[in-house]
Amino acid sequence: MTDTVKGPASYFPSIEKKYGRPIAEWKDLIRSSPLTKHMELVNWLKAEHGLGHGHANALVAHTLAEAGGK
């Protein structure tokens, strides 16, 4: 039985399909950014990389959660 992915990770397949980069690459970009606040990172992904708000928010939320809130 397959578990349904919930939360920010549920956006990952559509992010990879729409923007053509693997999630690991997006997470590496977020981790390497000098920005540290959630909304700063979301706005940076939107402005510099053309992501939509929901996709940027999902990537940042998931990445920061993995890092313990950074």
N, C-alpha and C positions, 0 to 999 in steps of 0.2 A: 504494500500500500504506500502510495506517495503522499508525503505531507505537503500541504499547500504552504507556500512561502508567504509570510505576512510581514507587514511593516515596510521599512525603506527598501529592503532587499527585493520586495515584490516588483519594484520598478526596474531592476537590473536587466532583465531580458530586453525590454523596450529601449533602455538607454544604449545598450550595445548595438542594437539593430539601427536605431535612429542616428547615432553619432559615430558609429564605426570603430569604436575603441573598446577594448576589454575593460571591465570594471577595475581590475588590478591597476591598469594604467591611470584611470581617473583617480583612484585612491593614492597612488604614488604622487600625482600632481598636487593633490590636496595636502598630503603630508610634507611635501617639499616647499609649499608656499610659506612665505614669512607671516602670512595672516594667521590668526589663531581663533578669532571669534566666529561663531556659526554664521551669522548673517553677512559678515565680511567675506567669508569664503563662498557663500551662496551667490552674493552679488558679483564676485570676481569670476566665478564659473559662468554666470550669465553674460557678463560684459566681455570677457576675454575669449570664451570658448563657445558662446552661442547656445548654451543649454537653457531649457525652459526652467521656470521656477521650481516646479515639482521634482524634476529630475535632479537639479542641482541640490535642492533641499534633501532629497533622499540620499544622495552620495555623501554629502557633508555629515548628515546625522549618523549614518552607518559608520563612516570613517572615524568620526570623533568618539562614538560609542566604543569602538574597538580599542581606541587609544585611552580609554578611561576618562573621556571628557576633555582631553588635551589640555 
